[in-house]
Amino acid sequence: MEFSSARGLSPSALRIALETQALGMAPGLSSLVMYIGSSDTAIISAMTTHSPLPTTIGCSWGWTPVDPSTLDPYFQKMAAQGQNFFAASGGSSTWTTSNYAWPADDAYVVSVGGTDLVTASAGGPWASETAWASSGGGISPDSIAIPAWQQLSGVINSSNKGSTTLRNGPDVSANDNYTFYVCADQTTCTANSNGGTSFAAPMWAGYIALVNQQLVSNGQPRLGFLNPTIYAQNVTSSYASDFHDITSGTSGSYSAVTGYDLVTGWGSPNAGLLTALTGSGSTSSGFSLSASPTLISIAPGNQGSVTINSAITSGSSVSVALSATGMPSGVTTSFSPSFINSGSSSTLTFTVGSAAAPGTYNITVTGTAGSTVQTTTVSLTVTGTTAGFSVSASPTALSVARSTSGKVTVTTAVTGGFSSSIALSASGQGSGTTISFSQSSITGAGSSTMTITASRTASLGTRTVTISGKSGSTTHTATISLTITH
């Protein structure tokens, strides 16, 4: 596995930068944990199971080989558990397959781009920001599908040149140009001038730690996965007060534009964002789940869907991760979208396989927002189908001259998992005419070629030939019209 930092920092310098940025943003952090492991899978897996569970994680590395099939389930688990994984979008400008876009282009991480900040005075208030010329971003080179929150109306447009089918990045950004000081025993300090999205990602991790601190102190659940919330909020009128919209600067193939763009995402946090994410200081925040309809019947081999509705019961809207349990063997579920903001809805689709056992099952739908969990129940009935078979023939009319032959295809179809042997026979062909089958028996569904041969003395005229399929005590038939000519 090969690693790269955003601007070529050594591992030790990068570690210091991460600690400086996270602690500088949230100096009251009770702990700061660095994860070390022998592989990316070991490190990311540990982040999903560590106790206490880390709710904000800053990652300033990009690496190869890209392994979304291995790591994406862990990132999805993080999002469902209310963890935010902030990944530096990189310092090599537009994403390609060779410049460490991964894992910043995974759909379930918060990808952080970089800006150049100008203040009104040294250490003074915000004055302006432009896109950093090397800020990583663009369209996923790893073919990650576009997530639901980027499909919201107004996100992707002709101005930002984003993709409507693949994941776009970054999601947000922050100032990435710094002079920071490393001090030994709080006495001897050394100034270091550096930067990059390696600095911006831990800043966002520290910032969301402050948001969660405020939420907990207000008696509210922690934020949960950030992206569905900010994308939903930023396509409304609240965007101007929540984010600094970076509208100038270019990095590679993309430029910062009004609204979302592929260099700075939605921009950097503005003063109103803390209020927006903490629900204006509400003392409580909650949501409920319901299903419509609550009863659904589906035959094997078919699909059906219900709508999962959420409602805000107190406080502000929160991001809710949806999941389902209780499905019998042969039944799968999917949500569209799998993350919603409380107050919105999702479509839950059931896919019932042909081998699913008939019966009624209580499916539990769970919505998770931080530490808050709500459930609702859908009663799924897999309808029973009687095991059986049918027989058909094609063509249904055939003309055969004396001393020649004709052919008919006999087909058996089955229902309810029928898989027994079906014996074929025919009658009514008249004197001088014989019938044979390429397969005299068929197991389950299949076909056989029936050959009708008329001798030179076969009786002329039209008659009805009955084709029979028999299995045990059950017989089904099909008929054809047979005409024997000179």
C-alpha positions in Angstrom: 0.0 0.0 0.0 1.3 3.4 -1.0 0.5 6.6 0.9 0.7 10.3 -0.1 0.0 13.4 1.9 -1.5 16.5 0.3 1.7 18.4 0.0 4.4 15.9 0.6 4.7 16.2 4.3 6.8 13.6 6.1 4.7 11.3 8.4 6.0 13.0 11.5 5.3 16.5 10.2 1.9 15.4 9.1 1.1 13.9 12.5 2.1 17.2 14.1 0.0 19.1 11.6 -3.1 16.9 12.3 -2.8 17.3 16.0 -2.2 21.1 15.7 -5.2 21.6 13.4 -7.6 19.4 15.3 -6.7 20.7 18.7 -6.4 24.3 17.5 -10.0 24.1 16.2 -11.3 22.3 19.3 -8.9 22.9 22.2 -11.2 21.4 24.7 -11.2 17.9 23.2 -11.2 15.2 25.9 -9.0 13.0 23.7 -7.3 12.8 20.3 -6.6 9.2 19.1 -4.2 8.3 16.2 -4.9 4.9 14.6 -1.9 2.9 13.4 -2.1 -0.5 11.6 -0.5 -2.8 9.1 -3.1 -2.1 6.3 -5.8 0.3 5.4 -8.5 -2.3 6.1 -7.1 -2.9 9.7 -7.0 0.9 10.4 -10.4 1.7 9.0 -12.0 -1.3 10.6 -10.6 -0.3 14.0 -12.3 3.1 13.7 -15.7 1.4 13.4 -15.4 -0.7 16.5 -13.2 1.3 18.9 -14.8 2.2 22.3 -15.7 4.9 22.7 -16.7 5.2 19.1 -14.9 8.2 17.4 -17.6 10.5 16.0 -15.2 12.7 14.0 -12.2 11.4 12.1 -9.7 13.4 10.1 -7.8 11.6 7.3 -5.0 13.4 5.5 -3.8 10.5 3.4 -4.6 9.2 -0.1 -3.4 5.8 -1.1 -3.2 3.1 -3.7 -4.2 0.5 -4.6 -7.8 1.7 -4.6 -10.1 -0.8 -2.9 -13.7 0.5 -2.7 -15.2 -3.0 -2.6 -13.3 -3.7 0.6 -13.4 -0.4 2.4 -16.8 1.1 1.3 -18.7 -1.2 3.6 -16.7 0.2 6.5 -17.4 3.8 5.4 -21.1 2.9 5.1 -21.0 1.5 8.6 -19.4 4.7 9.9 -22.2 6.8 8.3 -24.9 4.5 9.7 -23.3 4.8 13.2 -23.2 8.6 13.0 -19.4 8.9 12.4 -18.0 11.5 10.1 -14.8 10.5 8.2 -13.2 13.7 6.8 -10.8 12.9 4.0 -8.4 15.4 2.4 -9.3 15.8 -1.2 -5.6 16.0 -2.1 -3.2 18.5 -3.5 -2.8 17.3 -7.0 -5.6 19.3 -8.5 -8.2 17.4 -10.6 -8.7 13.8 -9.6 -7.3 11.1 -11.8 -6.6 7.4 -11.4 -3.0 8.2 -10.4 -3.2 11.2 -8.0 -4.7 9.6 -4.8 -8.4 10.5 -5.1 -9.1 7.6 -2.9 -10.6 7.6 -0.3 -11.8 11.2 -0.8 -14.1 10.1 -3.6 -15.9 7.4 -1.6 -19.6 8.4 -1.3 -19.7 7.9 2.5 -16.9 10.1 3.5 -16.9 13.9 3.8 -14.3 15.1 1.2 -12.5 18.3 2.2 -11.0 20.7 -0.4 -8.7 23.7 0.2 -8.9 27.5 0.1 -6.7 30.5 0.5 -8.0 32.7 3.2 -7.6 36.5 3.5 -8.4 38.2 6.9 -9.2 41.8 7.5 -6.0 42.0 9.7 -3.5 39.6 11.2 -5.6 37.3 13.3 -8.7 39.3 12.4 -12.1 38.5 10.9 -12.8 36.7 7.6 -12.4 39.0 4.6 -12.4 36.7 1.6 -11.5 33.3 0.3 -10.5 31.9 -3.1 -10.0 28.3 -4.3 -6.6 26.9 -3.7 -5.0 26.3 -7.1 -4.0 22.7 -6.2 -7.2 21.7 -4.4 -8.2 18.1 -5.3 -11.6 17.4 -6.7 -13.6 16.5 -9.7 -15.5 13.4 -10.8 -14.7 10.1 -9.1 -12.0 8.3 -11.2 -12.8 5.1 -9.3 -16.3 5.0 -10.8 -18.1 5.6 -7.4 -21.8 6.1 -8.1 -23.3 9.5 -7.3 -24.9 9.4 -3.8 -28.6 10.5 -3.3 -27.7 13.8 -1.7 -25.8 15.0 -4.8 -28.8 14.1 -6.9 -30.9 16.8 -5.2 -32.1 19.5 -7.6 -29.7 22.4 -7.8 -26.5 20.6 -6.8 -25.1 19.5 -10.2 -25.5 22.0 -13.0 -23.8 23.3 -16.2 -21.9 25.8 -14.2 -20.0 23.4 -12.0 -19.7 20.7 -14.7 -20.3 17.9 -12.3 -21.4 14.3 -13.1 -25.0 13.2 -12.8 -24.0 9.5 -12.5 -20.7 9.5 -10.6 -19.6 10.9 -7.2 -18.4 14.5 -7.3 -16.0 16.1 -4.8 -15.1 17.7 -2.6 -18.1 18.2 -0.3 -16.7 21.1 1.8 -13.5 23.1 2.1 -11.4 25.1 4.6 -8.3 27.4 4.6 -5.2 25.3 4.0 -2.4 27.8 4.2 -0.8 28.1 7.6 2.2 29.0 9.7 2.0 26.8 12.8 4.3 26.4 15.7 5.7 23.2 17.2 6.8 23.7 20.8 9.0 21.5 23.0 8.0 21.6 26.7 6.1 24.8 25.9 9.3 26.7 25.6 11.2 26.3 22.4 8.9 26.8 19.4 9.6 26.4 15.7 7.5 28.0 13.0 6.4 25.8 10.1 4.9 27.2 7.0 2.9 24.6 5.1 -0.6 23.6 4.2 -2.8 21.6 1.9 -6.0 19.8 2.3 -4.1 17.7 4.9 -4.7 20.7 7.1 -8.3 21.4 6.1 -9.6 17.9 6.9 -8.7 17.8 10.6 -10.0 21.3 10.9 -13.4 20.1 9.9 -13.1 17.1 12.2 -12.4 19.5 15.1 -15.3 21.8 14.0 -17.9 19.0 14.0 -16.5 17.9 17.4 -17.6 21.3 18.6 -21.0 20.9 17.0 -21.5 17.5 18.7 -20.4 19.0 22.0 -23.1 21.7 21.7 -25.7 19.2 20.7 -24.9 16.9 23.7 -25.0 19.9 26.1 -28.4 20.8 24.7 -29.7 17.3 25.4 -29.8 16.5 21.6 -28.3 13.5 19.7 -25.0 13.9 18.0 -25.1 15.1 14.4 -24.8 11.9 12.5 -23.4 11.7 8.9 -22.9 15.2 7.7 -23.4 15.1 3.9 -27.1 14.4 3.6 -27.8 17.3 6.1 -25.6 19.9 4.4 -26.7 19.1 0.9 -30.4 19.3 1.8 -29.8 22.6 3.7 -27.7 24.2 1.1 -30.3 23.9 -1.7 -32.5 26.1 0.4 -32.2 29.8 1.4 -30.1 29.0 4.5 -26.9 28.5 2.4 -25.7 32.1 2.5 -25.6 32.2 6.3 -24.2 28.7 6.7 -21.3 28.7 4.3 -18.8 31.0 2.7 -19.6 30.4 -0.9 -16.2 30.4 -2.7 -16.8 31.8 -6.2 -13.3 32.6 -7.4 -10.2 30.5 -8.2 -9.5 27.5 -10.4 -7.9 24.1 -9.8 -7.1 22.0 -12.9 -10.2 21.4 -15.0 -12.7 23.0 -12.6 -13.4 26.5 -11.2 -15.1 27.7 -8.0 -18.6 29.0 -9.0 -21.7 30.1 -7.2 -23.1 27.3 -5.1 -21.6 23.8 -5.2 -18.5 23.3 -7.2 -15.8 20.6 -7.8 -12.9 22.6 -6.2 -14.3 23.9 -2.9 -17.6 21.9 -2.6 -20.1 24.0 -0.7 -17.3 26.2 0.7 -16.0 26.9 4.2 -18.1 27.2 7.4 -19.8 30.5 8.1 -21.1 31.8 11.4 -24.6 30.5 10.9 -23.5 26.8 10.3 -23.1 26.1 14.0 -26.6 27.4 14.7 -28.1 25.4 11.7 -26.5 22.1 12.8 -27.4 22.5 16.5 -31.0 23.5 15.8 -30.8 27.1 17.1 -30.1 25.9 20.6 -33.1 23.6 21.0 -33.1 21.7 24.2 -34.3 18.5 22.4 -34.3 17.0 19.0 -36.1 14.0 17.8 -37.9 12.2 15.0 -40.4 9.5 14.3 -40.7 6.9 11.6 -43.8 5.4 9.9 -44.6 3.2 7.0 -47.3 3.6 4.3 -48.8 1.1 3.8 -48.0 -1.0 6.8 -49.1 -4.3 5.1 -47.8 -5.5 1.8 -48.3 -8.8 -0.1 -45.8 -9.9 -2.8 -45.7 -13.1 -4.9 -42.4 -15.0 -5.3 -40.4 -13.6 -8.2 -41.8 -10.1 -7.8 -41.1 -6.7 -6.1 -43.1 -4.3 -4.0 -42.5 -1.1 -2.2 -43.7 1.0 0.7 -42.8 4.6 1.7 -40.9 5.2 4.9 -41.9 8.6 6.3 -40.0 10.5 9.0 -41.2 13.5 11.0 -39.5 16.0 13.3 -40.9 15.6 16.8 -38.7 18.2 18.4 -35.7 20.4 17.7 -34.2 20.6 14.2 -33.9 18.2 11.3 -31.2 15.5 11.6 -29.7 13.0 9.2 -31.2 9.6 9.6 -29.6 6.3 8.3 -32.2 3.6 7.4 -31.9 -0.1 7.6 -34.2 -3.2 7.7 -34.1 -6.5 9.6 -36.3 -9.6 9.8 -36.4 -10.6 6.2 -36.8 -14.3 5.5 -34.4 -16.2 3.2 -34.9 -15.2 -0.4 -36.1 -11.6 0.4 -33.9 -8.6 0.1 -34.5 -4.9 0.7 -33.2 -1.6 -0.6 -33.8 2.1 0.4 -33.9 5.0 -2.0 -32.3 7.0 -0.5 -30.7 5.1 2.4 -30.1 8.4 4.3 -32.8 11.0 4.8 -33.3 14.2 6.8 -36.0 13.9 9.4 -39.1 15.3 7.9 -38.6 13.6 4.5 -39.2 10.1 3.1 -37.6 7.1 1.4 -38.9 4.3 -0.8 -38.3 0.8 0.7 -38.3 -1.9 -2.0 -38.8 -5.6 -1.3 -37.4 -8.1 -3.8 -39.0 -11.6 -3.2 -37.0 -14.4 -4.8 -38.8 -17.3 -6.5 -37.7 -19.7 -3.7 -38.9 -17.5 -0.8 -41.1 -19.4 1.6 -44.8 -18.3 1.8 -45.7 -16.7 5.1 -46.1 -13.4 6.9 -43.1 -11.7 8.3 -42.7 -8.6 10.5 -39.9 -6.4 9.0 -38.4 -3.9 11.3 -37.2 -0.6 9.8 -34.7 1.3 11.9 -33.7 4.9 11.6 -30.5 6.0 13.3 -29.4 9.6 13.9 -26.4 9.7 16.2 -27.4 8.0 19.4 -31.2 8.3 18.7 -32.9 5.2 17.2 -36.5 4.9 16.1 -38.3 2.0 14.4 -41.4 1.1 12.5 -42.8 -2.2 11.3 -43.9 -3.4 7.9 -45.9 -6.7 7.7 -44.7 -8.5 4.6 -46.7 -11.5 3.3 -45.0 -13.7 0.7 -48.0 -15.2 -1.0 -48.2 -19.0 -1.6 -48.1 -20.4 -5.1 -49.5 -23.9 -5.7 -46.8 -26.2 -7.2 -47.8 -27.3 -10.6 -47.2 -27.3 -14.4 -48.8 -26.6 -17.7 -48.3 -27.8 -21.3 -48.4 -25.7 -24.5 -47.6 -26.3 -28.2 -46.3 -24.2 -31.0 -47.5 -24.0 -33.7 -51.2 -24.8 -32.9 -52.0 -25.7 -36.5 -49.9 -27.9 -38.8 -50.3 -29.2 -42.3 -48.3 -32.4 -43.3 -48.3 -34.0 -46.7 -48.3 -37.8 -47.2 -44.8 -39.3 -47.0 -43.4 -36.2 -45.1 -43.0 -35.0 -41.5 -43.8 -31.9 -39.5 -42.6 -30.6 -36.2 -44.2 -29.0 -33.2 -42.5 -27.6 -30.1 -44.0 -28.8 -26.8 -43.2 -26.6 -23.8 -43.8 -27.2 -20.1 -44.0 -24.3 -17.6 -44.0 -24.7 -13.8 -45.2 -22.7 -10.8 -44.4 -22.9 -7.1 -41.1 -24.6 -7.5 -42.5 -27.7 -9.3 -39.6 -29.9 -10.3 -41.0 -33.4 -11.0 -40.8 -35.4 -14.2 -43.6 -34.9 -16.8 -44.2 -37.7 -19.3 -45.4 -36.7 -22.8 -47.8 -38.5 -25.1 -50.1 -37.7 -28.0 -53.4 -39.0 -29.4 -55.9 -38.3 -32.2 -53.5 -38.2 -35.1 -55.5 -40.7 -37.2 -54.5 -43.9 -39.1 -51.2 -44.0 -41.0 -49.7 -41.1 -38.9 -47.1 -41.6 -36.2 -45.9 -39.2 -33.5 -42.5 -39.3 -31.6 -40.9 -36.9 -29.1 -37.2 -35.9 -28.9 -37.7 -36.1 -25.1 -40.5 -38.3 -23.9 -40.3 -36.7 -20.5 -39.3 -33.3 -19.1 -38.2 -32.6 -15.6 -39.8 -29.3 -14.5 -39.8 -26.5 -17.1 -38.4 -27.4 -20.5 -39.3 -28.3 -24.1 -39.4 -31.2 -26.5 -39.8 -31.5 -30.2 -42.8 -33.5 -31.4 -42.4 -35.0 -34.9 -45.5 -36.0 -36.8 -44.9 -38.4 -39.8 -47.6 -39.2 -42.3 -47.2 -42.4 -44.3 -48.2 -42.6 -48.0 -51.5 -44.2 -47.0 -52.3 -41.8 -44.1 -55.9 -40.8 -43.9 -56.6 -37.4 -45.4 -58.3 -34.5 -43.6 -58.1 -32.4 -40.5 -58.2 -33.7 -37.0 -57.4 -32.5 -33.4 -54.3 -33.9 -31.8 -54.2 -33.9 -28.0 -50.8 -33.6 -26.4 -50.7 -34.8 -22.7 -48.2 -34.2 -19.9 -48.6 -36.4 -16.9 -46.8 -36.2 -13.6 -48.1 -38.6 -10.9 -51.9 -38.3 -10.9 -51.9 -34.9 -12.6 -52.4 -34.5 -16.3 -52.4 -31.3 -18.4 -53.0 -31.1 -22.1 -52.6 -28.9 -25.1 -54.1 -29.4 -28.6 -53.2 -28.7 -32.2 -55.1 -28.8 -35.4 -53.4 -31.4 -37.8 -54.2 -31.6 -41.5 -53.0 -34.4 -43.7 -52.8 -33.6 -47.4 -51.9 -35.4 -50.7 
